[in-house]
């Protein structure tokens, strides 16, 4: 299962926001200031870290940090 701490760490590497500021309700674009390119790069890191595949069409599901955690956990369980 994907842990919030791991997701936070990976998002902090792609964002100007510190890891301590990343909470489940934070929005990836609005709060973490991720643009489309950094989001695509981060998704690639998630795929490698969690050994899952994330189709481009599923990126629309990623609004908040919690959305990412829930999505990754669901994909890992499949």
HELIX and SHEET records of a PDB file:
HELIX    1   1 UNK A    4  UNK A   14  1                                  11    
HELIX    2   2 UNK A   19  UNK A   21  5                                   3    
HELIX    3   3 UNK A   36  UNK A   50  1                                  15    
HELIX    4   4 UNK A   56  UNK A   61  5                                   6    
HELIX    5   5 UNK A   65  UNK A   77  1                                  13    
END                                                                             
